[in-house]
């Protein structure tokens, strides 16, 4: 097949070249647009990231196109209706970082439970005292997982490894899974009242916007820790500040914060250099990030070598499966 691959980095290009031997490949570091589409008129397969807008005009200029493999979970940059008319298959990368984000979640939990961040800063000042650094065990504590999807289930398995009690809030319930993993579903308010640690793993939408807010944050068990590796908009920042200042929360581990909701795909963070300045502005505007019981990472939970490789490997699987007429991860 003739395969055109856009928005690609040198290391990704080398990997794909090795794995797609026997096919004719064309690589482009930039997004596909009207200025470079003439170079791929005869391509059978197109692989893009979210900055390549595949609309009807683009598709009209690719008469031989049979398949689009987007290297993203989202696919709203592709005109699915037009692809359907022309019988063009569209495949995505539905999952790639579930365990990765879950592991980062526990990194934040352990940093707070054992004061690792404070200890590190102290030793940088040649201060090796341990006064004020007493932490707490995770064993026997209750973690409330808000969102029992793929990432949430990884968090639950890890929590059981620490011998923690697990409560889960989710609109969809799997009682068999609850029994096999040893957790209990609970209403959100009960989860807030009983959890020593609350970890958020829900998508951001109109239903989850400010799922933690000024009203219900007062229900949280006094001294609990809040972890957010989901999306910034699921927590009302003013409510979070109120809870931290009034010691409702004992601490917070944040990989996301309100103000960065326009980020649809984590991998965007590796493409957009402007994100550094954006993060700097957001952090400087919030008193939260100057608190010593807050650990913050700049939306980095997804960013492991293995997760990035899974994006490429899933894309390769999608292309290979299509070539063998056994298409997978089809969105259209």
N, C-alpha and C positions, 0 to 999 in steps of 0.2 A: 504493500500500500504506500501511497504518497501521503506523508504525515507532516503537517505544519504545526510548529509548537511556538507559542508566543509567551511573553512575560517570563522568560526563563533566565536563570542565573548560570554562570559558567560551570559550577560544580554539578548542578542539575543536568546540564547539557551533556557533560561527560558521562554521567550515569545512564541517561536515556539512550545515548549512542551505543553504549555497551549492551544494553538490554533489548534494543530494537534493531539488532542487526538483521539484514535482509530486507528492510524497508528503506524507502527513500525519505530522508529527513531534511527539513528546513527549520532552522532555529532563528528566533528573533527575540531580542532582549526587551523590546517595546511591545505595547499592546497592539492588537490588530485594529486597523482603521482604514479609511478610504485611501490613504496615501501609500500604504504598503500591500494592499490586498491584491494588486496586480501581480505580485511575485508568487502567489500561491493559487492561481486560477484553477489548476488541475488537481488540487489536493483532494484526497478521499476522506482523510481524518484531520480534525482540527482540535488542538489542545490549547486551552487558554486559562487565565485566571480572571478575576472579577473586573479588571479594567478594560477588557476587550468587550465592547458592547456589540453583541451579535444580533442585529436587527434585520428586518426584511431586506434592506438595501444591501447589507453585507452578504446575506444569504443568496440574493439574486446574482451576485458576482462570483459565486462558487458553485457552478453548475454540476460538478462531480461530487460534491460533498455528501457523505453518507453518515458521518458520525461526528459528534462534538463531545470531547472529554474535558469537562471543566475540572480544574484542580482546586476545587472549593466545595464546601457543603451547600452553600446557597447557589441558586441558578437564575436569579431574577435579572441577570445581565444578558440572558438569552431569550429570544422570542420563541417560546415553545409552540405557540399556535402556528407560526410560519414553518417551524421545523416539522410539525405534524403534517402540514399540507404537502411538504416535499419529502416526507418519509425519511427524515433525518433523525437518527437516534441521538439522544442526549443523556450522558452519564455523569454522575458526580462522585464526590468522595464523602459518603454519608458520615463516617466516623474515622477519627484518626488520633484523638488525644484523650480518650476517656481515662485510662490509667495514669496518663501524664498529668492531667489536671488534678486527679485524685491524690497523687503523690505530692504535688505542690501544696494541696490543701493541708496535708499532714505536716508538710514542712512549716507552714504558717502556724499550725496548731502547736507543734513542738517548740517553735521559737518563743511563743507566748507562754506555754505551760512551764518551760524550763528557763525562761529569761535569757535565751541564747543571744538575742540581739543586744541586750543590756550588757551581758558579760563580754561580748566582743568589743563593744565600744569602750568599756572600762579598761580592758587589757591594752587597747591602742594607746591609752594614756599611762601605761606602765603601772596601772592599779590592779593588783591581783587579789584584792579582798573579795569576800563573798557575802558581805553584809547586804541585806536587802535583795538578794538574788534567789531566795528560797522559792522553789516552784511547787508544782503539784503533780501527782500521778494521774495518768489517764485511766489506769485500771479501776474499774468500778464506777467511773463517771458515766453520765448519760450524754450522748451526742444526738442532736436533733438534725436530721437531714431533710432539708426542704427541697424536694425534687428527687424522686426515686427513679430517674432514668439511667442511662448507661454510666454517666460519671458518678451519679449518686450511689449506684450499686457497687462500684469499685470502692467508694469511700466506706460504705457499710462493711464490705469484706475486710478492709484494712482496720476499721474500728473494732471488729470482732477479734482481730489478731492482737489488739491491745487489751482485750477482755473488757470492752466497754459495753454498756447497754445502749441500744439504738432505737430511737423513735423516728418514724418517717412520715412526712406529709406529702401526699400526692393525690391528684384528682383521679388517677388511674391506679387501681390496687391489684396486686398479684398475691393472693393469699398463700399460694403454694410456695412462691419465692420467699415470702415473709417467714414461713415455717422453716424452710430449708436453711435460710441464712440467720434465722434467730432474731428477727426484729419485729416491731409492732407498728402498725399504722396508727396515727393519732391526728386529731384535729389540730389546726395551726396554733390556736390559743393554748391548748394543752401542751403542745411541744415547746412553746415559749416558756411556759411556767415550770416545766420539769427538766429542761436541758441545761447541762453545764456548759456545753459548747453547741452553737447553732451554725450549721454550714449550708450555704445556699448553692443550689445546683439546678436552677430553673432558667429557661430561655427568657429573653426580655420581650414582652408584648403588653397589650393593653390590660391583660388580666394580672400580670406580675409586676406592673409598674408600681413602685413603692409598696411592695408586699410587706415590707417592714416600714412603718410610718409612725408619726407622732402619737397616734392613738394606741396602737398595739405594742409599741416598743416598751411601754411601761409595764406590760405583762411579763416581760422577760425576767427569769430568775436572777435575783441580785448577784452580781459578780460574774455572770456568764460571759463567755467569749463568743464574739460573732466573727465568722469567716465568710468572706465573699470572693469567690473565684468565678462567679457567673457573669453578670453584667452590672454596671454601676447603677443603672436606673431602677433596679429592684429594691434599693435601699434609699430612703429619704435622707440625704446627707445632714440636713438640719436636725432630724430626729436622732441620727447617729451621734452627732456632736452633743446633743442634749443628754443622751444616755451615758456617754463617756464622762461628761463633766459632772453629772449627778450620780456617778458610780452605780448606775443601773447595770451597765456593762463593765466588766473587769478589764476588757481589752478588745482589740479588733485586729484581724489579719485580713488585709485587703489587697487583692490583685487588680481590682477595678474600682472606679469611682464615677459618680455622676459627672456628665460633661463629655464623655467619650462614647456615647451611644451610636454615633455615626459609623463606628467600626463594626462592620458586619462579619468580617472574617478575621480571625486572629492573625492569619498570615499577612494581612495588610500591614501589620506593624513592622514587618521585615522589608516592606516595599516603600513605605512612605517615610522619608527622612524628616518631614515636618512634625512627626509625632513626638519627637524629643522636645521641641519647643512647646508643643501643646501640653504635654505632661508637666513640664516645668511650670507653666502658667496655672494649671489646675492645682498642682501641689502647693504652690506659693499662695494661692487664694484660700486655702483651707487650713484652719487652725489644727484640724485633726492630725495632720502629718507632723506636727511638732510635739505631739504627745508621746511619752516614752512607753505607753502601753499599747501603742499602735505599730504594727509591722506592715510595711507597704512594699509591694513589688509592682513594677510598671506593666501590667497586663502581660506577664511573662509565663503564666502557668502552663500554656500550651507548648512552650518553646524548648523541646528536647530534640536531639538528633534523631531519635527513633520516631518521634511523631512526624517530623518533616519528611523522613524517609517513607513513612506509611502513606503520606499524600502521593508521593511519586509511585510507590509500589501499587497502590490502588488504581492509579491512573493507568499504569502499565497493564494491570489485570483487566481493566475495562477495555483497553484497546485490543489486547490479545483475545479476550473473550468475544469481542465483536468480530474480529477477523475469523474466528472459528464458528461464527454464527450461533454463539451462546452468550448473547449480551447480558451483562449484569449491571447492577446499580443504575438501572434505567429510570430517569425522571420523566421521560417522554418517548 
